[in-house]
Amino acid sequence: MASTGKPLRLMVENWLAPNRAMAVRVIEFGHFRSHRGRYVRVEALWPTGSVSMFFFRHRDGTWNVFPPNPERPAMGVYLHAA
């Protein structure tokens, strides 16, 4: 699911604490060295136990629940007019 430009706080509330009665906290945050992406792991304490999710920051600045695609080498072909 894409974030459609929502701030991270709103995404966390939508996924983990829809009724705002549960405690939510950041457990871990960091970055990937390979592509400089950032991630945050958030935990919610529910009556049935704890639930945690990862959120990943993409190059366009949005937060998503799936990691960004790795950058791969690419080649372009340009046609020249004769």
C-alpha positions in Angstrom: 0.0 0.0 0.0 1.4 3.3 -1.0 1.3 6.3 1.4 0.0 8.8 -1.1 2.0 11.5 0.6 0.7 10.9 4.1 3.0 11.8 7.0 4.5 8.8 8.9 2.5 9.6 12.0 -0.8 9.3 10.1 0.3 6.0 8.5 1.3 4.6 11.9 -2.1 5.6 13.4 -4.0 4.1 10.5 -2.2 0.7 10.5 -1.4 0.2 14.2 -3.7 2.4 16.4 -7.0 3.1 14.6 -8.8 3.9 17.8 -5.9 5.8 19.4 -6.4 3.9 22.7 -3.3 1.8 22.3 0.3 2.7 23.1 2.5 3.1 20.1 6.3 3.6 20.1 9.3 3.6 17.8 11.4 0.6 18.5 14.1 0.9 15.9 15.2 3.3 13.1 18.1 3.5 10.7 19.2 3.4 7.1 20.4 1.0 4.5 23.9 1.6 3.3 23.3 0.2 -0.1 20.8 2.7 -1.3 20.6 5.2 1.6 17.0 4.5 2.3 15.6 5.0 5.8 13.3 2.7 7.8 11.4 2.9 11.1 10.1 0.0 13.2 7.0 0.9 15.2 5.4 -1.3 17.9 1.8 -1.1 19.2 0.6 -2.7 22.4 -2.7 -4.3 21.8 -4.8 -6.2 24.4 -3.9 -9.4 22.7 -0.1 -8.6 22.6 2.4 -6.5 20.8 2.4 -5.9 17.0 5.3 -4.3 15.1 5.6 -3.0 11.6 8.4 -1.5 9.4 7.9 1.6 7.4 10.3 2.5 4.6 11.1 6.0 3.2 11.2 6.1 -0.6 13.3 8.5 -2.8 10.2 10.7 -3.4 9.9 11.3 0.3 6.9 9.1 1.0 6.7 6.4 3.6 5.4 3.0 2.7 5.1 -0.5 4.2 7.2 -2.0 1.5 10.9 -1.3 0.9 12.0 0.7 -2.1 13.2 -1.1 -5.2 17.0 -1.2 -5.3 18.7 1.0 -7.8 20.1 -1.0 -10.7 22.4 0.0 -13.5 20.6 1.1 -16.6 21.6 1.9 -20.1 19.7 4.2 -22.5 19.5 4.1 -26.2 19.3 7.4 -28.1 18.4 7.5 -31.7 20.2 10.0 -33.8 18.6 11.6 -36.8 20.4 10.7 -40.1 
